[in-house]
């Protein structure tokens, strides 16, 4: 006959609830009690029946993760951090990339709801409180990742307004006065926040100007097109500093303006990106960037999700990391 949780509880001299806590939430149990329960488990040869437990709960031991772009190394690091932390809980991450496409994002959210995942980590294209509410109603908590909510959703993010401010403040401190912001679409909240930060920095230097080159995607190709256009402009008509919404766009600008074009970086064009992906320091001209702690963001989002699962009535966690300026050769620093 199979050994049950009741058998373990009887042998250890504790309640069934205590055994359950030792198996699922050991941090809530006194170390001596945990040791006693594990001794009983070993003595009786108890084997935990996860499949039955999950069937009763109507859940799988999975969480969903939807990011803007799986081709961006930043999100790859975020996913890595989430996977590592989820593994500590014995949970698997199901990964999806919206490709900055709202319909695709909705498809993943519907799929995860149908699969009855324990929760969803979401980097939204444009925050839709209705979509999140549908998941919450279905008992699937949502944590916003690399974004912040206006409502009651937990979130883990970086202060992108401050990041944009730091980037353009650095360009201004390097003596640049004609600044161009490259990136988009503006419907992506991170892009809008970084541009907002850029404008705040410009407001402190009245003689400085800001031009916006909106792109359809945050990719190397989109940046290359911007760079090529800059290379064909007259010196008096082009910016002397460029802030890109992410490092991929910045790499593209470097290619289009400085490699395929005739502009020198940083002599003619100071260039700074955002995210500080590993490749940023390995480009022909190493890129200055705004660093985000990608792996820590992913791990913190999983922590926030499990906090919501443990106590659905608790106030939602709002975790905000601060960005960091990393200066390299592309800005002459």
C-alpha atoms as a printed R data frame, in Angstrom:
    type eleno elety resid chain resno       x      y       z
1   ATOM     1    CA   UNK     A     1   0.000  0.000   0.000
2   ATOM     2    CA   UNK     A     2   1.333  3.459  -0.916
3   ATOM     3    CA   UNK     A     3   2.479  5.706   1.907
4   ATOM     4    CA   UNK     A     4   0.246  8.760   2.305
5   ATOM     5    CA   UNK     A     5   0.745 12.259   3.657
6   ATOM     6    CA   UNK     A     6  -1.313 11.218   6.674
7   ATOM     7    CA   UNK     A     7   1.192  8.438   7.363
8   ATOM     8    CA   UNK     A     8   4.059 10.920   7.245
9   ATOM     9    CA   UNK     A     9   2.195 13.329   9.546
10  ATOM    10    CA   UNK     A    10   1.472 10.541  12.065
11  ATOM    11    CA   UNK     A    11   5.089  9.349  12.107
12  ATOM    12    CA   UNK     A    12   6.481 12.879  12.431
13  ATOM    13    CA   UNK     A    13   3.930 13.849  15.057
14  ATOM    14    CA   UNK     A    14   2.649 16.842  13.122
15  ATOM    15    CA   UNK     A    15  -0.487 17.821  11.246
16  ATOM    16    CA   UNK     A    16  -1.174 17.041   7.591
17  ATOM    17    CA   UNK     A    17  -1.060 20.801   6.942
18  ATOM    18    CA   UNK     A    18   2.447 20.996   8.358
19  ATOM    19    CA   UNK     A    19   3.601 18.192   6.059
20  ATOM    20    CA   UNK     A    20   2.057 20.066   3.139
21  ATOM    21    CA   UNK     A    21   3.913 23.225   4.139
22  ATOM    22    CA   UNK     A    22   7.200 21.334   4.378
23  ATOM    23    CA   UNK     A    23   6.652 20.003   0.853
24  ATOM    24    CA   UNK     A    24   5.465 23.261  -0.706
25  ATOM    25    CA   UNK     A    25   6.462 26.181   1.548
26  ATOM    26    CA   UNK     A    26   9.299 24.994   3.794
27  ATOM    27    CA   UNK     A    27  10.315 28.560   4.695
28  ATOM    28    CA   UNK     A    28   7.124 28.813   6.764
29  ATOM    29    CA   UNK     A    29   8.057 25.856   8.984
30  ATOM    30    CA   UNK     A    30  10.582 25.739  11.812
31  ATOM    31    CA   UNK     A    31  13.849 24.052  10.736
32  ATOM    32    CA   UNK     A    32  13.566 21.374  13.430
33  ATOM    33    CA   UNK     A    33  10.069 20.464  12.222
34  ATOM    34    CA   UNK     A    34  11.248 20.346   8.592
35  ATOM    35    CA   UNK     A    35  14.013 17.954   9.635
36  ATOM    36    CA   UNK     A    36  11.559 15.751  11.520
37  ATOM    37    CA   UNK     A    37   9.150 15.581   8.578
38  ATOM    38    CA   UNK     A    38  11.947 14.717   6.134
39  ATOM    39    CA   UNK     A    39  13.144 12.007   8.507
40  ATOM    40    CA   UNK     A    40   9.640 10.497   8.469
41  ATOM    41    CA   UNK     A    41   9.535 10.749   4.655
42  ATOM    42    CA   UNK     A    42  12.824  8.857   4.412
43  ATOM    43    CA   UNK     A    43  11.771  6.252   6.981
44  ATOM    44    CA   UNK     A    44   8.474  5.497   5.275
45  ATOM    45    CA   UNK     A    45   9.703  5.853   1.677
46  ATOM    46    CA   UNK     A    46   7.046  8.436   0.888
47  ATOM    47    CA   UNK     A    47   6.947  9.565  -2.774
48  ATOM    48    CA   UNK     A    48   5.165 12.794  -3.521
49  ATOM    49    CA   UNK     A    49   2.403 12.421  -6.101
50  ATOM    50    CA   UNK     A    50   2.689 15.710  -7.973
51  ATOM    51    CA   UNK     A    51   0.510 14.544 -10.837
52  ATOM    52    CA   UNK     A    52  -2.445 13.832  -8.549
53  ATOM    53    CA   UNK     A    53  -1.954 17.096  -6.682
54  ATOM    54    CA   UNK     A    54  -1.878 19.106  -9.883
55  ATOM    55    CA   UNK     A    55  -4.959 17.317 -11.208
56  ATOM    56    CA   UNK     A    56  -6.884 18.194  -8.042
57  ATOM    57    CA   UNK     A    57  -5.747 21.793  -8.277
58  ATOM    58    CA   UNK     A    58  -6.560 21.978 -11.984
59  ATOM    59    CA   UNK     A    59  -3.129 23.468 -12.656
60  ATOM    60    CA   UNK     A    60   0.102 22.429 -14.280
61  ATOM    61    CA   UNK     A    61   3.462 23.282 -12.750
62  ATOM    62    CA   UNK     A    62   4.083 25.887 -15.419
63  ATOM    63    CA   UNK     A    63   4.082 29.643 -15.816
64  ATOM    64    CA   UNK     A    64   3.837 31.597 -19.049
65  ATOM    65    CA   UNK     A    65   6.271 34.262 -20.192
66  ATOM    66    CA   UNK     A    66   5.541 36.617 -23.100
67  ATOM    67    CA   UNK     A    67   8.207 39.137 -24.169
68  ATOM    68    CA   UNK     A    68   8.327 41.740 -26.914
69  ATOM    69    CA   UNK     A    69  11.087 40.205 -29.007
70  ATOM    70    CA   UNK     A    70  12.930 36.918 -28.456
71  ATOM    71    CA   UNK     A    71  15.639 38.078 -30.898
72  ATOM    72    CA   UNK     A    72  16.676 40.800 -28.451
73  ATOM    73    CA   UNK     A    73  19.432 39.448 -26.164
74  ATOM    74    CA   UNK     A    74  18.028 41.528 -23.309
75  ATOM    75    CA   UNK     A    75  14.849 39.457 -23.252
76  ATOM    76    CA   UNK     A    76  16.862 36.266 -23.582
77  ATOM    77    CA   UNK     A    77  18.618 37.208 -20.325
78  ATOM    78    CA   UNK     A    78  15.302 38.114 -18.689
79  ATOM    79    CA   UNK     A    79  13.951 34.683 -19.656
80  ATOM    80    CA   UNK     A    80  17.074 33.032 -18.292
81  ATOM    81    CA   UNK     A    81  16.622 34.745 -14.936
82  ATOM    82    CA   UNK     A    82  12.955 33.732 -14.832
83  ATOM    83    CA   UNK     A    83  13.740 30.117 -15.722
84  ATOM    84    CA   UNK     A    84  16.446 29.835 -13.091
85  ATOM    85    CA   UNK     A    85  14.186 31.182 -10.342
86  ATOM    86    CA   UNK     A    86  11.177 29.128 -11.496
87  ATOM    87    CA   UNK     A    87  13.306 25.978 -11.389
88  ATOM    88    CA   UNK     A    88  13.921 26.618  -7.687
89  ATOM    89    CA   UNK     A    89  10.156 26.260  -7.251
90  ATOM    90    CA   UNK     A    90  10.001 23.147  -9.430
91  ATOM    91    CA   UNK     A    91   8.157 25.067 -12.130
92  ATOM    92    CA   UNK     A    92   8.764 25.214 -15.895
93  ATOM    93    CA   UNK     A    93   8.501 28.416 -17.954
94  ATOM    94    CA   UNK     A    94   6.549 28.311 -21.220
95  ATOM    95    CA   UNK     A    95   8.041 30.999 -23.451
96  ATOM    96    CA   UNK     A    96   6.434 33.132 -26.137
97  ATOM    97    CA   UNK     A    97   7.471 36.192 -28.159
98  ATOM    98    CA   UNK     A    98   4.837 38.647 -29.362
99  ATOM    99    CA   UNK     A    99   7.142 40.216 -31.936
100 ATOM   100    CA   UNK     A   100   5.506 43.545 -30.975
101 ATOM   101    CA   UNK     A   101   2.282 42.228 -32.522
102 ATOM   102    CA   UNK     A   102  -0.864 42.696 -30.401
103 ATOM   103    CA   UNK     A   103  -2.760 39.814 -32.027
104 ATOM   104    CA   UNK     A   104   0.137 37.471 -31.381
105 ATOM   105    CA   UNK     A   105   0.362 38.617 -27.778
106 ATOM   106    CA   UNK     A   106  -3.343 37.862 -27.319
107 ATOM   107    CA   UNK     A   107  -2.891 34.427 -28.867
108 ATOM   108    CA   UNK     A   108  -0.250 33.541 -26.297
109 ATOM   109    CA   UNK     A   109  -2.370 34.864 -23.435
110 ATOM   110    CA   UNK     A   110  -5.341 32.802 -24.602
111 ATOM   111    CA   UNK     A   111  -3.150 29.726 -24.944
112 ATOM   112    CA   UNK     A   112  -1.691 30.099 -21.464
113 ATOM   113    CA   UNK     A   113  -5.170 30.551 -19.996
114 ATOM   114    CA   UNK     A   114  -6.368 27.395 -21.751
115 ATOM   115    CA   UNK     A   115  -3.314 25.504 -20.499
116 ATOM   116    CA   UNK     A   116  -4.205 26.627 -16.959
117 ATOM   117    CA   UNK     A   117  -0.717 27.858 -16.161
118 ATOM   118    CA   UNK     A   118  -0.086 29.017 -12.601
119 ATOM   119    CA   UNK     A   119   0.519 32.569 -13.762
120 ATOM   120    CA   UNK     A   120   1.808 34.784 -16.563
121 ATOM   121    CA   UNK     A   121   4.765 37.144 -16.807
122 ATOM   122    CA   UNK     A   122   4.038 39.678 -19.535
123 ATOM   123    CA   UNK     A   123   6.004 42.394 -21.280
124 ATOM   124    CA   UNK     A   124   3.030 44.157 -22.871
125 ATOM   125    CA   UNK     A   125   3.049 45.989 -26.167
126 ATOM   126    CA   UNK     A   126   0.426 48.415 -24.903
127 ATOM   127    CA   UNK     A   127  -1.056 47.664 -21.518
128 ATOM   128    CA   UNK     A   128  -4.598 46.302 -21.824
129 ATOM   129    CA   UNK     A   129  -6.143 46.103 -18.376
130 ATOM   130    CA   UNK     A   130  -9.115 44.210 -19.827
131 ATOM   131    CA   UNK     A   131  -6.922 41.365 -21.056
132 ATOM   132    CA   UNK     A   132  -5.188 41.131 -17.706
133 ATOM   133    CA   UNK     A   133  -8.548 41.182 -15.902
134 ATOM   134    CA   UNK     A   134  -9.742 38.221 -17.981
135 ATOM   135    CA   UNK     A   135  -6.748 36.192 -16.872
136 ATOM   136    CA   UNK     A   136  -7.203 37.243 -13.251
137 ATOM   137    CA   UNK     A   137 -10.881 36.225 -13.420
138 ATOM   138    CA   UNK     A   138  -9.774 32.820 -14.682
139 ATOM   139    CA   UNK     A   139  -7.527 32.530 -11.646
140 ATOM   140    CA   UNK     A   140  -4.318 33.228 -13.565
141 ATOM   141    CA   UNK     A   141  -2.338 36.024 -11.869
142 ATOM   142    CA   UNK     A   142  -0.373 38.376 -14.123
143 ATOM   143    CA   UNK     A   143   2.911 40.124 -13.357
144 ATOM   144    CA   UNK     A   144   4.059 42.851 -15.716
145 ATOM   145    CA   UNK     A   145   7.656 42.431 -16.747
146 ATOM   146    CA   UNK     A   146   9.808 45.395 -17.812
147 ATOM   147    CA   UNK     A   147   6.668 47.531 -17.556
148 ATOM   148    CA   UNK     A   148   4.492 49.175 -14.918
149 ATOM   149    CA   UNK     A   149   0.714 49.143 -14.544
150 ATOM   150    CA   UNK     A   150  -1.621 52.020 -13.836
151 ATOM   151    CA   UNK     A   151  -3.972 49.652 -12.001
152 ATOM   152    CA   UNK     A   152  -3.545 46.829  -9.493
153 ATOM   153    CA   UNK     A   153  -1.170 44.479 -11.282
154 ATOM   154    CA   UNK     A   154   2.178 43.481  -9.761
155 ATOM   155    CA   UNK     A   155   5.107 44.708 -11.826
156 ATOM   156    CA   UNK     A   156   8.866 44.461 -12.137
157 ATOM   157    CA   UNK     A   157  10.478 47.200 -14.179
158 ATOM   158    CA   UNK     A   158  13.357 49.572 -14.650
159 ATOM   159    CA   UNK     A   159  12.785 53.320 -14.415
160 ATOM   160    CA   UNK     A   160  12.962 53.941 -18.165
161 ATOM   161    CA   UNK     A   161  12.277 57.649 -17.781
162 ATOM   162    CA   UNK     A   162  15.398 57.941 -15.647
163 ATOM   163    CA   UNK     A   163  17.269 55.764 -18.145
164 ATOM   164    CA   UNK     A   164  16.371 58.082 -21.011
165 ATOM   165    CA   UNK     A   165  17.369 61.059 -18.909
166 ATOM   166    CA   UNK     A   166  20.779 59.530 -18.082
167 ATOM   167    CA   UNK     A   167  21.478 58.741 -21.737
168 ATOM   168    CA   UNK     A   168  20.776 62.219 -23.074
169 ATOM   169    CA   UNK     A   169  22.323 63.947 -20.072
170 ATOM   170    CA   UNK     A   170  25.535 62.084 -20.921
171 ATOM   171    CA   UNK     A   171  25.387 63.221 -24.560
172 ATOM   172    CA   UNK     A   172  24.853 66.803 -23.419
173 ATOM   173    CA   UNK     A   173  27.761 66.576 -21.001
174 ATOM   174    CA   UNK     A   174  29.910 65.493 -23.948
175 ATOM   175    CA   UNK     A   175  29.055 68.800 -25.621
176 ATOM   176    CA   UNK     A   176  26.450 67.445 -28.040
177 ATOM   177    CA   UNK     A   177  23.572 69.811 -28.715
178 ATOM   178    CA   UNK     A   178  21.667 68.379 -31.709
179 ATOM   179    CA   UNK     A   179  20.200 65.147 -30.343
180 ATOM   180    CA   UNK     A   180  18.267 62.521 -32.272
181 ATOM   181    CA   UNK     A   181  16.161 59.809 -30.636
182 ATOM   182    CA   UNK     A   182  15.845 56.641 -32.757
183 ATOM   183    CA   UNK     A   183  13.332 53.900 -31.965
184 ATOM   184    CA   UNK     A   184   9.721 52.854 -31.928
185 ATOM   185    CA   UNK     A   185   6.902 52.285 -32.286
186 ATOM   186    CA   UNK     A   186   5.746 54.861 -29.765
187 ATOM   187    CA   UNK     A   187   2.967 52.497 -28.642
188 ATOM   188    CA   UNK     A   188   5.629 50.434 -26.838
189 ATOM   189    CA   UNK     A   189   5.594 51.902 -23.380
190 ATOM   190    CA   UNK     A   190   9.325 51.466 -22.781
191 ATOM   191    CA   UNK     A   191  10.048 53.507 -25.916
192 ATOM   192    CA   UNK     A   192   7.681 56.277 -24.837
193 ATOM   193    CA   UNK     A   193   9.201 56.407 -21.347
194 ATOM   194    CA   UNK     A   194  12.778 56.553 -22.653
195 ATOM   195    CA   UNK     A   195  11.811 59.382 -25.003
196 ATOM   196    CA   UNK     A   196  10.134 61.178 -22.104
197 ATOM   197    CA   UNK     A   197  13.373 60.944 -20.125
198 ATOM   198    CA   UNK     A   198  15.313 62.288 -23.097
199 ATOM   199    CA   UNK     A   199  13.019 65.300 -23.291
200 ATOM   200    CA   UNK     A   200  13.490 66.005 -19.584
201 ATOM   201    CA   UNK     A   201  17.244 66.108 -20.016
202 ATOM   202    CA   UNK     A   202  16.934 68.416 -23.049
203 ATOM   203    CA   UNK     A   203  14.730 70.792 -21.061
204 ATOM   204    CA   UNK     A   204  17.723 71.555 -18.825
205 ATOM   205    CA   UNK     A   205  19.800 72.833 -21.767
206 ATOM   206    CA   UNK     A   206  17.723 75.447 -23.635
207 ATOM   207    CA   UNK     A   207  20.013 75.662 -26.684
208 ATOM   208    CA   UNK     A   208  19.864 71.882 -27.293
209 ATOM   209    CA   UNK     A   209  17.373 70.396 -29.766
210 ATOM   210    CA   UNK     A   210  15.696 67.004 -30.109
211 ATOM   211    CA   UNK     A   211  14.700 65.216 -33.305
212 ATOM   212    CA   UNK     A   212  12.755 61.943 -33.294
213 ATOM   213    CA   UNK     A   213  13.293 59.201 -35.894
214 ATOM   214    CA   UNK     A   214  10.464 56.754 -35.270
215 ATOM   215    CA   UNK     A   215  10.995 53.150 -36.356
216 ATOM   216    CA   UNK     A   216   8.489 50.347 -36.862
217 ATOM   217    CA   UNK     A   217  10.670 47.874 -34.975
218 ATOM   218    CA   UNK     A   218  13.485 47.839 -32.435
219 ATOM   219    CA   UNK     A   219  15.891 45.939 -34.671
220 ATOM   220    CA   UNK     A   220  19.355 46.268 -36.196
221 ATOM   221    CA   UNK     A   221  17.821 46.719 -39.653
222 ATOM   222    CA   UNK     A   222  15.601 49.560 -38.452
223 ATOM   223    CA   UNK     A   223  18.633 51.282 -36.952
224 ATOM   224    CA   UNK     A   224  20.715 50.751 -40.074
225 ATOM   225    CA   UNK     A   225  18.120 52.593 -42.161
226 ATOM   226    CA   UNK     A   226  18.282 55.532 -39.735
227 ATOM   227    CA   UNK     A   227  22.078 55.500 -39.881
228 ATOM   228    CA   UNK     A   228  22.148 55.480 -43.677
229 ATOM   229    CA   UNK     A   229  19.787 58.438 -43.776
230 ATOM   230    CA   UNK     A   230  22.006 60.366 -41.364
231 ATOM   231    CA   UNK     A   231  25.085 59.644 -43.454
232 ATOM   232    CA   UNK     A   232  23.455 61.316 -46.465
233 ATOM   233    CA   UNK     A   233  22.576 64.532 -44.646
234 ATOM   234    CA   UNK     A   234  24.704 67.660 -44.705
235 ATOM   235    CA   UNK     A   235  26.842 68.201 -41.625
236 ATOM   236    CA   UNK     A   236  24.924 71.314 -40.583
237 ATOM   237    CA   UNK     A   237  21.614 69.465 -40.932
238 ATOM   238    CA   UNK     A   238  22.361 66.288 -38.997
239 ATOM   239    CA   UNK     A   239  22.505 65.535 -35.255
240 ATOM   240    CA   UNK     A   240  25.783 65.280 -33.397
241 ATOM   241    CA   UNK     A   241  24.395 62.874 -30.778
242 ATOM   242    CA   UNK     A   242  22.046 59.881 -31.133
243 ATOM   243    CA   UNK     A   243  20.165 58.078 -28.362
244 ATOM   244    CA   UNK     A   244  18.684 54.771 -29.486
245 ATOM   245    CA   UNK     A   245  15.763 53.078 -27.738
246 ATOM   246    CA   UNK     A   246  17.765 49.851 -27.486
247 ATOM   247    CA   UNK     A   247  21.186 48.472 -28.328
248 ATOM   248    CA   UNK     A   248  20.000 46.643 -31.450
249 ATOM   249    CA   UNK     A   249  18.909 49.931 -33.007
250 ATOM   250    CA   UNK     A   250  22.202 51.491 -31.912
251 ATOM   251    CA   UNK     A   251  24.191 48.699 -33.592
252 ATOM   252    CA   UNK     A   252  22.208 49.366 -36.762
253 ATOM   253    CA   UNK     A   253  22.890 53.111 -36.621
254 ATOM   254    CA   UNK     A   254  26.584 52.363 -36.162
255 ATOM   255    CA   UNK     A   255  26.524 50.129 -39.239
256 ATOM   256    CA   UNK     A   256  24.537 52.517 -41.414
257 ATOM   257    CA   UNK     A   257  26.274 55.743 -40.436
258 ATOM   258    CA   UNK     A   258  29.772 54.698 -39.493
259 ATOM   259    CA   UNK     A   259  30.534 51.569 -41.514
260 ATOM   260    CA   UNK     A   260  28.367 51.707 -44.628
261 ATOM   261    CA   UNK     A   261  28.332 55.520 -44.450
262 ATOM   262    CA   UNK     A   262  31.096 58.059 -43.972
263 ATOM   263    CA   UNK     A   263  30.422 59.328 -40.457
264 ATOM   264    CA   UNK     A   264  32.931 58.814 -37.663
265 ATOM   265    CA   UNK     A   265  31.712 57.603 -34.288
266 ATOM   266    CA   UNK     A   266  32.086 59.397 -31.918
267 ATOM   267    CA   UNK     A   267  33.852 62.329 -33.699
268 ATOM   268    CA   UNK     A   268  30.905 63.174 -35.984
269 ATOM   269    CA   UNK     A   269  28.200 61.305 -34.137
270 ATOM   270    CA   UNK     A   270  28.131 60.325 -30.467
271 ATOM   271    CA   UNK     A   271  25.984 57.203 -30.061
272 ATOM   272    CA   UNK     A   272  24.367 55.573 -27.031
273 ATOM   273    CA   UNK     A   273  22.005 52.618 -26.774
274 ATOM   274    CA   UNK     A   274  19.883 50.974 -24.092
275 ATOM   275    CA   UNK     A   275  19.956 47.535 -22.351
276 ATOM   276    CA   UNK     A   276  23.743 46.974 -22.380
277 ATOM   277    CA   UNK     A   277  23.502 43.590 -24.077
278 ATOM   278    CA   UNK     A   278  26.709 41.530 -24.176
279 ATOM   279    CA   UNK     A   279  27.317 42.468 -27.817
280 ATOM   280    CA   UNK     A   280  27.405 46.215 -26.978
281 ATOM   281    CA   UNK     A   281  31.012 46.060 -25.797
282 ATOM   282    CA   UNK     A   282  32.137 43.969 -28.794
283 ATOM   283    CA   UNK     A   283  31.074 46.204 -31.681
284 ATOM   284    CA   UNK     A   284  33.669 47.883 -33.944
285 ATOM   285    CA   UNK     A   285  33.245 50.964 -31.783
286 ATOM   286    CA   UNK     A   286  32.163 49.720 -28.332
287 ATOM   287    CA   UNK     A   287  28.747 51.126 -27.491
288 ATOM   288    CA   UNK     A   288  27.863 53.281 -24.539
289 ATOM   289    CA   UNK     A   289  24.549 52.089 -23.131
290 ATOM   290    CA   UNK     A   290  22.045 52.203 -20.289
291 ATOM   291    CA   UNK     A   291  22.309 48.953 -18.360
292 ATOM   292    CA   UNK     A   292  19.291 47.036 -17.113
293 ATOM   293    CA   UNK     A   293  19.778 44.069 -14.727
294 ATOM   294    CA   UNK     A   294  18.039 41.659 -17.088
295 ATOM   295    CA   UNK     A   295  18.494 38.403 -15.210
296 ATOM   296    CA   UNK     A   296  17.534 39.999 -11.878
297 ATOM   297    CA   UNK     A   297  14.377 41.386 -13.497
298 ATOM   298    CA   UNK     A   298  13.313 37.917 -14.624
299 ATOM   299    CA   UNK     A   299  13.975 36.391 -11.204
300 ATOM   300    CA   UNK     A   300  12.161 39.186  -9.359
301 ATOM   301    CA   UNK     A   301   9.106 38.761 -11.622
302 ATOM   302    CA   UNK     A   302   8.870 35.086 -10.667
303 ATOM   303    CA   UNK     A   303   9.169 36.054  -6.985
304 ATOM   304    CA   UNK     A   304   6.348 38.581  -7.404
305 ATOM   305    CA   UNK     A   305   4.188 35.955  -9.109
306 ATOM   306    CA   UNK     A   306   4.660 33.434  -6.309
307 ATOM   307    CA   UNK     A   307   3.928 36.140  -3.746
308 ATOM   308    CA   UNK     A   308   0.614 36.772  -5.532
309 ATOM   309    CA   UNK     A   309  -0.138 33.050  -5.574
310 ATOM   310    CA   UNK     A   310   0.629 32.705  -1.860
311 ATOM   311    CA   UNK     A   311  -1.569 35.647  -0.838
312 ATOM   312    CA   UNK     A   312  -3.995 36.817  -3.560
313 ATOM   313    CA   UNK     A   313  -5.404 39.496  -1.254
314 ATOM   314    CA   UNK     A   314  -2.064 41.150  -0.507
315 ATOM   315    CA   UNK     A   315  -1.153 44.466  -2.103
316 ATOM   316    CA   UNK     A   316   0.534 43.890  -5.479
317 ATOM   317    CA   UNK     A   317   4.294 44.116  -5.450
318 ATOM   318    CA   UNK     A   318   5.798 46.991  -7.442
319 ATOM   319    CA   UNK     A   319   9.510 46.422  -7.926
320 ATOM   320    CA   UNK     A   320  11.541 49.062  -9.728
321 ATOM   321    CA   UNK     A   321  15.224 48.768 -10.584
322 ATOM   322    CA   UNK     A   322  17.395 51.784 -11.326
323 ATOM   323    CA   UNK     A   323  19.232 51.978 -14.657
324 ATOM   324    CA   UNK     A   324  22.975 52.520 -14.888
325 ATOM   325    CA   UNK     A   325  24.991 54.535 -17.392
326 ATOM   326    CA   UNK     A   326  27.824 52.525 -19.016
327 ATOM   327    CA   UNK     A   327  30.256 54.727 -20.923
328 ATOM   328    CA   UNK     A   328  32.325 53.330 -23.801
329 ATOM   329    CA   UNK     A   329  34.038 54.655 -26.931
330 ATOM   330    CA   UNK     A   330  30.900 55.446 -28.972
331 ATOM   331    CA   UNK     A   331  30.291 58.627 -26.965
332 ATOM   332    CA   UNK     A   332  33.926 59.573 -26.622
333 ATOM   333    CA   UNK     A   333  33.795 58.999 -22.883
